[in-house]
């Protein structure tokens, strides 16, 4: 653990050459002082080709120092980070009793609790709600609700967790946040396998940074050493620091699932606009699903018109029979 005069130190148990930052709760940590992933040393090369067949013909994520300079893995109290936005994992009422949410509510002060109660915030699984940072060292808190993991519904749970991370980083971009502190959104009591949750987090952040300028820095914050060690072990798969780490993806990187965002909403008042999760999707995601949504809507309208025509014809025949 660092002394108050030192905000960065590699501790026993860290991967050699990797900077995992720690800080006590009473010391503020500026975003500029957080060591970037690009500044850490690559892992020793392992020749996987001798043992197993590759899963991918080519590396999926290429070595990119600019992207690696926009991400950091940090261990400590997320409430100490001096950033534009902090992510918070909570429940539908934004008052869940988990270590991250309780700490954020404590440091933000009574104003945050009053804001939540007065405005009656509600947040559905995968969606986000934004509040001011109040007593925290940030301008915005981006709250989200992660799913519970049930093995029987593995794909649905993974997709929902991906939506949490994606909507948080997209909302940070929408807010113009240059720096975002991202906690583990899958709280322990929600039973997500830690390795699966880490893969989802790193993959979603990588895809966002490939396509968007903001946030300029994403600090992936780990509350415990085991969390940080897992992130450090998996990060080279998504943020390779040299050609060897990129090539290792061919054997170690899990196949990327296809996330579907298709949905239909029946709006009672056509002049009203929904403010649900779609509002938070990045422009790249919106354009990517637009054609799918249009096809679904047209299929729905076509089916509706056919049924309406049949009913209308039946009613007309009945009337004529009378």
DRENGU-54567 format. One record per residue (C-alpha): x, y, z. Coordinates in Angstrom, 2 decimals, decimal comma. Last residue first. Layout:
! DRENGU-54567
X X&Y Y&Z Z
...
This chain:
! DRENGU-54567
X -77,11&Y -9,27&Z -43,38
X -74,79&Y -11,15&Z -45,65
X -73,29&Y -7,88&Z -46,82
X -72,44&Y -6,97&Z -43,22
X -70,80&Y -10,36&Z -42,64
X -68,79&Y -10,01&Z -45,84
X -67,59&Y -6,54&Z -44,80
X -66,58&Y -7,77&Z -41,35
X -64,56&Y -10,59&Z -42,92
X -62,85&Y -8,21&Z -45,35
X -61,90&Y -5,85&Z -42,53
X -60,55&Y -8,70&Z -40,42
X -58,46&Y -9,95&Z -43,35
X -57,21&Y -6,44&Z -44,15
X -56,27&Y -5,77&Z -40,50
X -54,40&Y -9,09&Z -40,35
X -52,48&Y -8,23&Z -43,52
X -51,81&Y -4,68&Z -42,30
X -50,44&Y -5,93&Z -38,95
X -48,20&Y -8,48&Z -40,66
X -46,81&Y -5,80&Z -42,97
X -46,36&Y -3,37&Z -40,07
X -44,40&Y -5,96&Z -38,06
X -42,24&Y -6,94&Z -41,01
X -41,64&Y -3,25&Z -41,71
X -40,62&Y -2,68&Z -38,10
X -38,26&Y -5,67&Z -38,13
X -36,61&Y -4,56&Z -41,36
X -36,20&Y -1,00&Z -40,05
X -34,61&Y -2,28&Z -36,82
X -32,12&Y -4,42&Z -38,74
X -31,24&Y -1,51&Z -41,01
X -30,63&Y 0,79&Z -38,04
X -28,52&Y -1,71&Z -36,09
X -25,09&Y -0,60&Z -37,27
X -26,04&Y 3,06&Z -37,58
X -27,03&Y 3,16&Z -33,93
X -23,95&Y 1,26&Z -32,78
X -21,66&Y 3,70&Z -34,56
X -23,60&Y 6,69&Z -33,25
X -23,07&Y 5,54&Z -29,69
X -26,10&Y 4,14&Z -27,89
X -27,37&Y 6,22&Z -24,99
X -30,69&Y 7,22&Z -26,53
X -31,26&Y 3,55&Z -27,33
X -31,33&Y 2,91&Z -23,58
X -34,63&Y 4,62&Z -23,03
X -35,58&Y 8,25&Z -23,66
X -38,42&Y 7,41&Z -26,04
X -39,79&Y 10,20&Z -28,19
X -43,39&Y 11,38&Z -28,00
X -45,19&Y 12,59&Z -31,12
X -46,30&Y 9,08&Z -32,03
X -48,31&Y 8,84&Z -28,78
X -49,01&Y 5,20&Z -27,94
X -45,48&Y 4,15&Z -28,85
X -45,09&Y 0,46&Z -29,67
X -41,40&Y -0,30&Z -29,13
X -39,49&Y -2,88&Z -31,13
X -36,07&Y -4,26&Z -30,25
X -32,82&Y -5,32&Z -31,89
X -29,70&Y -4,75&Z -29,84
X -28,04&Y -8,08&Z -30,60
X -24,55&Y -8,90&Z -29,35
X -22,70&Y -11,48&Z -31,42
X -20,24&Y -13,27&Z -29,16
X -16,48&Y -12,90&Z -29,67
X -14,63&Y -16,20&Z -29,68
X -12,36&Y -16,45&Z -26,66
X -8,81&Y -15,07&Z -27,03
X -6,08&Y -17,51&Z -25,96
X -4,90&Y -19,27&Z -29,13
X -5,07&Y -16,61&Z -31,86
X -4,78&Y -13,95&Z -29,18
X -1,14&Y -14,97&Z -28,70
X -0,33&Y -13,19&Z -31,98
X -1,21&Y -9,81&Z -30,48
X 0,94&Y -10,52&Z -27,43
X 3,86&Y -11,45&Z -29,69
X 3,38&Y -8,38&Z -31,91
X 3,73&Y -5,96&Z -28,98
X 1,70&Y -4,29&Z -26,24
X -1,54&Y -6,16&Z -26,92
X -4,68&Y -4,36&Z -25,63
X -7,47&Y -6,92&Z -25,95
X -5,58&Y -10,15&Z -25,27
X -2,91&Y -8,29&Z -23,30
X -5,66&Y -7,19&Z -20,84
X -6,40&Y -10,73&Z -19,64
X -3,65&Y -11,21&Z -17,05
X -3,72&Y -7,58&Z -15,89
X -7,50&Y -7,76&Z -15,45
X -7,21&Y -10,97&Z -13,43
X -4,47&Y -9,50&Z -11,22
X -6,56&Y -6,36&Z -10,59
X -9,56&Y -8,38&Z -9,43
X -7,40&Y -10,60&Z -7,22
X -5,83&Y -7,50&Z -5,68
X -9,15&Y -5,95&Z -4,70
X -11,18&Y -2,86&Z -5,59
X -10,24&Y -2,86&Z -9,27
X -10,59&Y 0,31&Z -11,34
X -10,45&Y 0,27&Z -15,13
X -9,30&Y 3,83&Z -15,83
X -10,58&Y 4,91&Z -19,24
X -8,75&Y 7,88&Z -20,75
X -9,58&Y 10,02&Z -23,81
X -13,24&Y 9,26&Z -23,19
X -13,89&Y 10,13&Z -25,90
X -12,31&Y 9,83&Z -29,35
X -14,55&Y 6,96&Z -30,51
X -14,25&Y 3,91&Z -32,78
X -11,31&Y 1,85&Z -31,54
X -11,85&Y 3,13&Z -28,00
X -15,36&Y 1,67&Z -27,99
X -14,28&Y -1,76&Z -29,21
X -11,52&Y -1,88&Z -26,59
X -13,89&Y -0,88&Z -23,78
X -16,37&Y -3,60&Z -24,73
X -13,67&Y -6,28&Z -24,95
X -12,11&Y -5,31&Z -21,62
X -15,41&Y -5,33&Z -19,72
X -16,79&Y -8,51&Z -21,31
X -13,53&Y -10,41&Z -20,74
X -13,42&Y -9,25&Z -17,11
X -17,01&Y -10,43&Z -16,52
X -16,22&Y -13,85&Z -18,00
X -13,12&Y -14,19&Z -15,81
X -15,00&Y -13,17&Z -12,66
X -17,90&Y -15,63&Z -13,19
X -20,99&Y -13,47&Z -12,58
X -22,77&Y -14,39&Z -9,34
X -24,79&Y -11,18&Z -8,85
X -23,55&Y -11,06&Z -5,25
X -20,05&Y -10,23&Z -6,51
X -21,13&Y -6,98&Z -8,28
X -20,77&Y -7,12&Z -12,07
X -20,03&Y -3,48&Z -12,90
X -16,35&Y -3,79&Z -12,03
X -15,48&Y -0,11&Z -11,68
X -14,85&Y 2,24&Z -14,60
X -13,24&Y 5,60&Z -13,93
X -13,79&Y 7,84&Z -16,94
X -11,62&Y 10,68&Z -18,26
X -12,30&Y 13,10&Z -21,12
X -15,99&Y 13,31&Z -20,32
X -17,94&Y 15,07&Z -23,08
X -21,27&Y 14,03&Z -21,56
X -22,11&Y 12,02&Z -24,69
X -18,75&Y 10,25&Z -24,43
X -19,42&Y 9,34&Z -20,81
X -22,85&Y 8,09&Z -21,91
X -21,20&Y 5,89&Z -24,53
X -18,78&Y 4,50&Z -21,94
X -21,64&Y 3,70&Z -19,54
X -23,97&Y 2,37&Z -22,24
X -21,30&Y -0,02&Z -23,52
X -20,41&Y -1,30&Z -20,08
X -24,02&Y -1,98&Z -19,10
X -24,91&Y -3,34&Z -22,55
X -22,04&Y -5,85&Z -22,29
X -23,49&Y -6,97&Z -18,95
X -26,85&Y -7,54&Z -20,65
X -25,27&Y -9,51&Z -23,48
X -23,41&Y -11,72&Z -21,00
X -26,59&Y -12,35&Z -19,01
X -28,61&Y -13,20&Z -22,13
X -25,92&Y -15,55&Z -23,41
X -25,56&Y -17,41&Z -20,09
X -29,26&Y -17,95&Z -19,47
X -28,97&Y -21,46&Z -18,01
X -25,79&Y -20,39&Z -16,22
X -27,68&Y -17,74&Z -14,25
X -25,83&Y -14,46&Z -13,77
X -27,70&Y -11,53&Z -12,26
X -27,68&Y -8,49&Z -14,49
X -25,88&Y -5,18&Z -13,93
X -27,69&Y -1,97&Z -13,01
X -26,02&Y 1,28&Z -14,02
X -25,10&Y 4,60&Z -12,43
X -22,97&Y 7,19&Z -14,23
X -21,68&Y 9,63&Z -11,62
X -20,71&Y 13,01&Z -13,07
X -18,40&Y 15,92&Z -12,29
X -15,77&Y 13,96&Z -10,39
X -13,76&Y 14,24&Z -7,16
X -16,76&Y 13,12&Z -5,11
X -18,68&Y 15,46&Z -2,80
X -21,41&Y 16,21&Z -5,39
X -20,71&Y 13,96&Z -8,40
X -23,82&Y 15,05&Z -10,29
X -26,25&Y 12,31&Z -11,32
X -26,52&Y 10,22&Z -14,48
X -28,76&Y 7,17&Z -14,96
X -27,78&Y 4,18&Z -17,10
X -29,56&Y 1,20&Z -18,65
X -28,41&Y -2,43&Z -18,65
X -30,89&Y -3,53&Z -16,00
X -33,46&Y -0,79&Z -15,46
X -32,74&Y 2,42&Z -13,61
X -35,25&Y 4,36&Z -11,51
X -34,67&Y 7,81&Z -10,08
X -37,25&Y 9,26&Z -7,73
X -36,11&Y 12,84&Z -8,25
X -36,27&Y 13,70&Z -4,57
X -34,94&Y 10,35&Z -3,35
X -31,95&Y 10,19&Z -5,72
X -31,08&Y 13,87&Z -5,30
X -31,38&Y 13,63&Z -1,51
X -29,05&Y 10,62&Z -1,49
X -26,57&Y 12,55&Z -3,63
X -26,78&Y 15,66&Z -1,44
X -26,16&Y 13,56&Z 1,68
X -22,48&Y 13,09&Z 0,79
X -20,63&Y 12,05&Z -2,35
X -18,15&Y 10,20&Z -0,13
X -20,75&Y 8,00&Z 1,57
X -22,90&Y 7,39&Z -1,50
X -19,81&Y 6,42&Z -3,51
X -18,60&Y 4,09&Z -0,76
X -22,02&Y 2,44&Z -0,44
X -22,26&Y 1,98&Z -4,21
X -18,84&Y 0,36&Z -4,47
X -19,17&Y -1,95&Z -1,45
X -22,69&Y -3,13&Z -2,20
X -25,92&Y -2,15&Z -0,48
X -28,11&Y -0,99&Z -3,36
X -29,50&Y 2,56&Z -3,31
X -29,72&Y 3,51&Z -7,00
X -33,42&Y 2,48&Z -7,03
X -33,01&Y -0,14&Z -9,78
X -29,83&Y -1,52&Z -8,22
X -26,22&Y -0,35&Z -8,14
X -22,94&Y -0,39&Z -10,04
X -21,29&Y 3,02&Z -10,26
X -19,23&Y 4,49&Z -13,07
X -17,20&Y 7,62&Z -12,37
X -17,01&Y 10,67&Z -14,62
X -14,69&Y 13,65&Z -15,20
X -11,82&Y 12,18&Z -13,21
X -10,06&Y 12,80&Z -9,90
X -10,00&Y 9,28&Z -8,50
X -10,43&Y 8,91&Z -4,73
X -13,96&Y 7,44&Z -4,95
X -12,58&Y 4,49&Z -6,92
X -10,77&Y 3,21&Z -3,82
X -7,79&Y 1,19&Z -5,03
X -6,32&Y -0,82&Z -7,87
X -5,71&Y 0,68&Z -11,30
X -5,59&Y -0,71&Z -14,82
X -5,10&Y 2,08&Z -17,35
X -6,49&Y 2,79&Z -20,81
X -6,00&Y 5,60&Z -23,31
X -2,28&Y 5,01&Z -23,93
X -3,06&Y 1,48&Z -25,08
X -5,31&Y 2,98&Z -27,76
X -2,52&Y 5,18&Z -29,07
X 0,01&Y 2,36&Z -28,74
X -1,98&Y 0,10&Z -31,05
X -1,12&Y -3,62&Z -31,27
X -3,91&Y -5,26&Z -33,23
X -7,06&Y -6,82&Z -31,81
X -8,40&Y -9,89&Z -33,64
X -5,07&Y -11,57&Z -34,36
X -5,34&Y -13,86&Z -37,42
X -6,63&Y -17,37&Z -38,19
X -8,47&Y -17,51&Z -34,84
X -8,97&Y -20,43&Z -32,43
X -5,41&Y -21,69&Z -32,91
X -4,54&Y -25,40&Z -32,64
X -2,87&Y -26,53&Z -29,42
X 0,55&Y -27,39&Z -27,96
X 3,45&Y -26,30&Z -30,12
X 1,59&Y -23,29&Z -31,52
X 1,26&Y -21,81&Z -28,02
X 4,82&Y -20,42&Z -28,03
X 4,89&Y -18,18&Z -24,97
X 6,53&Y -14,73&Z -25,03
X 7,14&Y -13,04&Z -21,69
X 4,51&Y -10,38&Z -20,87
X 4,85&Y -6,92&Z -22,37
X 6,19&Y -4,09&Z -20,17
X 3,87&Y -1,33&Z -18,98
X 3,87&Y 2,19&Z -20,44
X 1,08&Y 1,47&Z -22,95
X -1,19&Y 0,43&Z -20,08
X -1,13&Y 4,00&Z -18,80
X 0,17&Y 4,91&Z -15,35
X -2,35&Y 7,10&Z -13,44
X -0,80&Y 10,48&Z -12,59
X -2,70&Y 12,48&Z -15,21
X -6,00&Y 11,14&Z -13,89
X -5,31&Y 12,72&Z -10,51
X -5,42&Y 10,54&Z -7,41
X -6,91&Y 11,99&Z -4,23
X -5,67&Y 10,56&Z -0,93
X -8,05&Y 9,62&Z 1,90
X -9,11&Y 6,25&Z 0,49
X -5,61&Y 4,86&Z 0,20
X -4,18&Y 4,60&Z -3,32
X -3,04&Y 1,83&Z -5,61
X -1,79&Y 1,78&Z -9,20
X -1,10&Y -1,40&Z -11,10
X 1,97&Y -0,78&Z -13,24
X 3,03&Y -3,94&Z -15,05
X 6,72&Y -4,77&Z -15,45
X 6,53&Y -8,01&Z -13,53
X 2,91&Y -9,06&Z -12,85
X 1,91&Y -7,74&Z -9,45
X 2,08&Y -10,08&Z -6,46
X 4,15&Y -7,79&Z -4,28
X 3,30&Y -4,18&Z -4,94
X 4,12&Y -1,84&Z -7,79
X 3,75&Y 1,71&Z -6,51
X 1,90&Y 4,85&Z -7,47
X 0,34&Y 7,63&Z -5,36
X 3,24&Y 8,35&Z -3,03
X 3,16&Y 11,00&Z -0,32
X 0,28&Y 9,35&Z 1,52
X 2,24&Y 6,07&Z 1,69
X 1,24&Y 3,46&Z -0,82
X 0,00&Y 0,00&Z 0,00
